[in-house]
């Protein structure tokens, strides 16, 4: 099974995890790593390394970071480049990406294919609501 680490600024990881728990129950082979105002890049590296250590029984690991180019994303990339595990990193994560990744990882054992499918799921959930004439009529009293 692919392990999942969610990381991001502030309480992003624990917040996303709260939503995941509500929708899918208590996650397994899953770690949430927040990057708080008290953390340095070095302490974040240590937290991510510890999370990776807790997922050593996983075939591969997908790290989902909040902002592409932010410190959690950059640290995750450095870990990917310095480790031998099958490790992939996605930046710009949202709850649909986390939920889709979590729910489909048992069916998709290739971490790169799982990452690609997760990206598509996240993109598909981004919509701009534009009211139509019939919507306006529905709200008239």
GUBAZA-251860 format. One record per residue (C-alpha): y, x, z; residue in three letters. Coordinates in steps of 0.25 Angstrom, whole numbers, plus 5000, padded with zeros to 4 digits. Layout:
% residues N
YXZALA...
This chain:
% residues 141
500050005000UNK501450044998UNK502350065010UNK503750025010UNK504950085017UNK506250005016UNK507550085020UNK509050065020UNK510350075026UNK510550005040UNK509549905043UNK509149875028UNK507749915030UNK507449835042UNK508249715037UNK507449715024UNK506149725032UNK506649605040UNK506649525027UNK505349575023UNK504649545036UNK505249395035UNK504649385020UNK503349465021UNK503049485036UNK502849615043UNK502849735033UNK501749835032UNK501849975027UNK503349955027UNK504450035034UNK505949995036UNK506850115038UNK508350085041UNK509450195038UNK510450165050UNK511850215052UNK511250305063UNK510250375053UNK510450495045UNK509750525032UNK508850615040UNK508450505049UNK508250415038UNK507350515031UNK506550525045UNK506450375045UNK505950365031UNK504950475033UNK504450405046UNK504250275038UNK503550345027UNK502650405038UNK502250265043UNK501850225029UNK500950345026UNK499750245024UNK500450185012UNK500050224997UNK501550234994UNK502950204999UNK504050124993UNK505450155000UNK506450044998UNK507850085001UNK509149995002UNK510150074993UNK509850164981UNK510450294984UNK510650264999UNK510150365010UNK508850285012UNK508550284997UNK508950434996UNK508050475008UNK506850385003UNK507050464989UNK507050594996UNK505750555003UNK505150504990UNK505350644984UNK504850724996UNK503550654999UNK502250634992UNK502050484995UNK502150384984UNK503550344988UNK504550264980UNK505950224984UNK506750104979UNK508250084982UNK509049954983UNK508049884990UNK508149734994UNK507249635001UNK506549584988UNK506149734985UNK505649754999UNK504849614999UNK504249634985UNK503849784988UNK503249735001UNK502449614995UNK501949684982UNK501649824987UNK500149784990UNK500049744975UNK500749864969UNK500150004974UNK501050084965UNK502350114972UNK503150134960UNK502750004954UNK502949934967UNK504349994967UNK504649944953UNK504149804956UNK505049804969UNK506249844961UNK506049724952UNK505849634963UNK507149674970UNK507949664957UNK507349524954UNK507849474967UNK509349514964UNK510049384958UNK511449344957UNK511549194960UNK512449124950UNK512748974953UNK512548884942UNK513148744939UNK511948674945UNK512048754958UNK513548714959UNK513148564958UNK512048584969UNK513148624979UNK514148504976UNK514248404987UNK
